[in-house]
Amino acid sequence: MAKIRPLGERVLVEPLEAKEQKKGGIIIPDSAKEKPMEGLVIAIGKKKDKEGKELPFDVKVGDRVLMPKYGGTEVKIDDKEYQLVREDDLLGVIC
């Protein structure tokens, strides 16, 4: 588990590996695969309104989320890749 707490309305997401794609028996190489759009929420920051009152997040640690293909900031912690994304940039929660 990552030892980091995102600041502000940011969410730390561990990208989940996309399943290997095969088209007509051809295995697509890693360099041609799209970035994962699914991830697991690892940590969340603190969301506040204009008066400084803390607000709840729409996501929680452990949620599987859809994230933008090319958004956020890539970070590496303990040899693991993560995405640091604003909560507003997340596309949805997978139920």
C-alpha positions as CSV (number, residue, x, y, z in Angstrom):
1,M,0.0,0.0,0.0
2,A,1.3,3.5,-0.9
3,K,2.3,5.7,2.0
4,I,1.1,9.0,0.5
5,R,-1.9,11.2,1.1
6,P,-2.9,13.4,-1.9
7,L,-3.4,17.1,-1.2
8,G,-6.6,18.9,-2.0
9,E,-9.2,17.2,-4.2
10,R,-6.8,14.7,-5.6
11,V,-7.1,10.9,-5.8
12,L,-4.2,8.4,-6.0
13,V,-5.2,5.7,-8.4
14,E,-3.4,2.4,-9.2
15,P,-4.0,1.7,-12.9
16,L,-5.4,-1.8,-13.5
17,E,-3.8,-3.8,-16.4
18,A,-6.0,-4.1,-19.4
19,K,-6.7,-7.6,-20.5
20,E,-4.5,-8.9,-23.4
21,Q,-6.2,-8.0,-26.6
22,K,-6.2,-10.4,-29.5
23,K,-7.6,-9.5,-33.0
24,G,-8.0,-12.4,-35.4
25,G,-5.4,-14.5,-33.5
26,I,-2.8,-11.7,-33.5
27,I,-1.5,-10.6,-30.1
28,I,-1.2,-6.8,-30.0
29,P,2.3,-5.7,-28.6
30,D,2.4,-3.7,-25.4
31,S,3.6,-0.6,-27.3
32,A,0.4,-0.6,-29.4
33,K,-2.0,-1.1,-26.4
34,E,-3.9,1.9,-25.1
35,K,-3.3,3.1,-21.6
36,P,-5.6,1.6,-19.0
37,M,-8.7,3.5,-18.2
38,E,-9.6,1.5,-15.2
39,G,-8.0,1.9,-11.8
40,L,-8.2,1.2,-8.1
41,V,-8.5,4.2,-5.6
42,I,-5.5,3.9,-3.2
43,A,-5.8,7.2,-1.3
44,I,-7.8,10.4,-1.3
45,G,-7.1,14.0,-0.2
46,K,-9.3,16.4,1.7
47,K,-12.1,18.2,-0.1
48,K,-13.1,21.6,1.3
49,D,-15.6,24.3,0.4
50,K,-14.9,28.0,0.2
51,E,-15.4,28.4,4.0
52,G,-12.9,25.6,4.7
53,K,-15.6,23.1,5.7
54,E,-14.6,19.5,4.8
55,L,-16.8,17.9,2.2
56,P,-17.2,14.2,1.4
57,F,-15.6,12.7,-1.7
58,D,-17.7,10.8,-4.3
59,V,-15.2,8.0,-4.3
60,K,-13.6,6.1,-1.5
61,V,-10.5,4.0,-1.0
62,G,-11.0,0.6,-2.7
63,D,-13.4,1.8,-5.4
64,R,-12.7,0.8,-9.0
65,V,-12.9,3.9,-11.2
66,L,-12.8,5.0,-14.8
67,M,-10.1,7.6,-15.4
68,P,-9.2,9.7,-18.3
69,K,-6.8,8.1,-20.8
70,Y,-4.3,11.0,-20.8
71,G,-5.1,12.9,-17.6
72,G,-3.5,13.3,-14.2
73,T,0.1,12.9,-13.2
74,E,2.1,9.7,-13.3
75,V,4.0,9.0,-10.1
76,K,6.2,6.1,-9.1
77,I,6.2,5.0,-5.4
78,D,8.1,1.9,-4.2
79,D,8.6,0.7,-7.8
80,K,4.8,0.9,-8.5
81,E,3.1,3.2,-11.1
82,Y,0.2,5.3,-10.0
83,Q,-1.9,8.2,-11.4
84,L,-2.6,11.3,-9.3
85,V,-5.9,12.6,-10.6
86,R,-8.3,15.4,-9.5
87,E,-11.6,13.9,-8.4
88,D,-13.5,16.0,-10.9
89,D,-11.4,14.4,-13.7
90,L,-12.6,10.8,-12.8
91,L,-15.2,9.6,-15.2
92,G,-17.1,7.2,-13.0
93,V,-17.2,4.4,-10.4
94,I,-17.5,0.8,-11.5
95,C,-20.2,-0.9,-9.5
